[in-house]
Amino acid sequence: MSTNSRLRLNPSTNLPSINSFGELSNFLRSSVADEDSRLMSESMSQLSVHIEAIIAGLRLNRQRTAVAPMLVDLLTVLRGHRNLVVNLGLPWRGLYEYAAYLQALNNFRVLIGQWLLDGGPGSAELLLCAEDFELVAWRTLGEGMLLIDMYEQWIASDHEHSALGSLEEPQVERAIQWWKKLRL
């Protein structure tokens, strides 16, 4: 990760880290490079509020009647968030992290649906535990934070000048040959 990342660095690893949903909210509030960043950050903030409530609910009990409605509400919020992500502009969609985040959102939605079905509707308790849910939620939100951070770094950099244009002809040819070998 670049040195201009807005994520706080862990002094022991010198890597960016966020360890609580409060730190996540602070990160998201500071993500305002443009209107798309603002909308994305607000939507992710809304996701994190629902996720935090579900984790707290699962830690209290895993009764289907208590937790299932919260999971269904989260599915609705996720659907809206995914629509926002799908409608982001070309600069977002050009980032490698964009596809990874969409995949993480889709996986999260599928897992929530599976957790709701596990044990059947007659089952009084969900088979889902807070730790499993939290792990998948952090993974999903982490992909989104990475997407926002990379987009904002791209906006802040001089993205109009590609490094490929400054390469000598032999370097371009080697890059093309390398790429062809990868595709085989």
Contacts in CASP RR format, 6 or more apart in sequence:
PFRMAT RR
TARGET T0000
AUTHOR 0000-0000-0000
METHOD contacts of the structure
MODEL  1
MSTNSRLRLNPSTNLPSINSFGELSNFLRSSVADEDSRLMSESMSQLSVH
IEAIIAGLRLNRQRTAVAPMLVDLLTVLRGHRNLVVNLGLPWRGLYEYAA
YLQALNNFRVLIGQWLLDGGPGSAELLLCAEDFELVAWRTLGEGMLLIDM
YEQWIASDHEHSALGSLEEPQVERAIQWWKKLRL
1 7 0 8 1.000
1 15 0 8 1.000
1 16 0 8 1.000
1 149 0 8 1.000
2 153 0 8 1.000
4 153 0 8 1.000
4 156 0 8 1.000
5 16 0 8 1.000
5 149 0 8 1.000
5 153 0 8 1.000
6 27 0 8 1.000
6 30 0 8 1.000
6 31 0 8 1.000
6 149 0 8 1.000
6 152 0 8 1.000
7 16 0 8 1.000
7 17 0 8 1.000
7 18 0 8 1.000
7 27 0 8 1.000
7 145 0 8 1.000
7 149 0 8 1.000
8 16 0 8 1.000
8 17 0 8 1.000
8 18 0 8 1.000
8 23 0 8 1.000
9 15 0 8 1.000
9 16 0 8 1.000
9 17 0 8 1.000
10 16 0 8 1.000
10 17 0 8 1.000
16 149 0 8 1.000
18 24 0 8 1.000
18 27 0 8 1.000
18 142 0 8 1.000
18 145 0 8 1.000
21 48 0 8 1.000
21 51 0 8 1.000
21 52 0 8 1.000
24 48 0 8 1.000
24 141 0 8 1.000
24 145 0 8 1.000
25 45 0 8 1.000
25 48 0 8 1.000
27 145 0 8 1.000
28 41 0 8 1.000
28 42 0 8 1.000
28 44 0 8 1.000
28 45 0 8 1.000
28 48 0 8 1.000
28 145 0 8 1.000
28 148 0 8 1.000
29 41 0 8 1.000
29 45 0 8 1.000
31 37 0 8 1.000
31 38 0 8 1.000
31 40 0 8 1.000
31 41 0 8 1.000
31 148 0 8 1.000
31 152 0 8 1.000
32 38 0 8 1.000
32 41 0 8 1.000
33 151 0 8 1.000
33 152 0 8 1.000
33 155 0 8 1.000
33 156 0 8 1.000
34 155 0 8 1.000
36 88 0 8 1.000
36 89 0 8 1.000
36 92 0 8 1.000
37 148 0 8 1.000
37 151 0 8 1.000
37 152 0 8 1.000
39 84 0 8 1.000
40 84 0 8 1.000
40 85 0 8 1.000
40 88 0 8 1.000
40 147 0 8 1.000
40 148 0 8 1.000
41 148 0 8 1.000
43 80 0 8 1.000
43 81 0 8 1.000
43 84 0 8 1.000
44 81 0 8 1.000
44 141 0 8 1.000
44 144 0 8 1.000
44 145 0 8 1.000
44 148 0 8 1.000
46 77 0 8 1.000
46 81 0 8 1.000
47 74 0 8 1.000
47 77 0 8 1.000
47 78 0 8 1.000
47 81 0 8 1.000
47 141 0 8 1.000
48 141 0 8 1.000
50 70 0 8 1.000
50 73 0 8 1.000
50 74 0 8 1.000
50 77 0 8 1.000
51 74 0 8 1.000
51 133 0 8 1.000
51 134 0 8 1.000
51 137 0 8 1.000
51 141 0 8 1.000
53 70 0 8 1.000
54 67 0 8 1.000
54 70 0 8 1.000
54 71 0 8 1.000
54 74 0 8 1.000
54 133 0 8 1.000
54 137 0 8 1.000
55 130 0 8 1.000
55 133 0 8 1.000
55 134 0 8 1.000
55 137 0 8 1.000
57 66 0 8 1.000
57 67 0 8 1.000
57 70 0 8 1.000
57 130 0 8 1.000
58 67 0 8 1.000
58 126 0 8 1.000
58 128 0 8 1.000
58 129 0 8 1.000
58 130 0 8 1.000
58 133 0 8 1.000
59 130 0 8 1.000
60 66 0 8 1.000
61 67 0 8 1.000
62 125 0 8 1.000
62 126 0 8 1.000
62 127 0 8 1.000
62 128 0 8 1.000
62 129 0 8 1.000
63 124 0 8 1.000
63 125 0 8 1.000
63 126 0 8 1.000
64 121 0 8 1.000
64 122 0 8 1.000
64 123 0 8 1.000
64 124 0 8 1.000
64 125 0 8 1.000
64 126 0 8 1.000
65 124 0 8 1.000
67 126 0 8 1.000
67 128 0 8 1.000
68 116 0 8 1.000
68 126 0 8 1.000
71 112 0 8 1.000
71 113 0 8 1.000
71 115 0 8 1.000
71 116 0 8 1.000
72 116 0 8 1.000
74 112 0 8 1.000
75 109 0 8 1.000
75 112 0 8 1.000
75 113 0 8 1.000
78 105 0 8 1.000
78 108 0 8 1.000
78 109 0 8 1.000
78 112 0 8 1.000
79 109 0 8 1.000
81 105 0 8 1.000
82 102 0 8 1.000
82 105 0 8 1.000
82 106 0 8 1.000
82 109 0 8 1.000
85 92 0 8 1.000
85 98 0 8 1.000
85 101 0 8 1.000
85 102 0 8 1.000
85 105 0 8 1.000
86 102 0 8 1.000
88 98 0 8 1.000
91 151 0 8 1.000
91 154 0 8 1.000
91 155 0 8 1.000
92 98 0 8 1.000
92 147 0 8 1.000
92 151 0 8 1.000
95 147 0 8 1.000
95 150 0 8 1.000
95 151 0 8 1.000
95 154 0 8 1.000
96 150 0 8 1.000
97 143 0 8 1.000
97 144 0 8 1.000
97 146 0 8 1.000
97 147 0 8 1.000
97 150 0 8 1.000
97 151 0 8 1.000
98 147 0 8 1.000
100 143 0 8 1.000
100 146 0 8 1.000
100 147 0 8 1.000
101 143 0 8 1.000
101 144 0 8 1.000
101 146 0 8 1.000
101 147 0 8 1.000
104 139 0 8 1.000
104 140 0 8 1.000
104 142 0 8 1.000
104 143 0 8 1.000
104 144 0 8 1.000
105 140 0 8 1.000
105 143 0 8 1.000
107 136 0 8 1.000
107 140 0 8 1.000
108 136 0 8 1.000
108 137 0 8 1.000
108 140 0 8 1.000
111 136 0 8 1.000
115 126 0 8 1.000
115 127 0 8 1.000
115 128 0 8 1.000
115 133 0 8 1.000
116 126 0 8 1.000
118 126 0 8 1.000
118 127 0 8 1.000
118 128 0 8 1.000
119 126 0 8 1.000
119 127 0 8 1.000
164 172 0 8 1.000
164 175 0 8 1.000
167 175 0 8 1.000
END
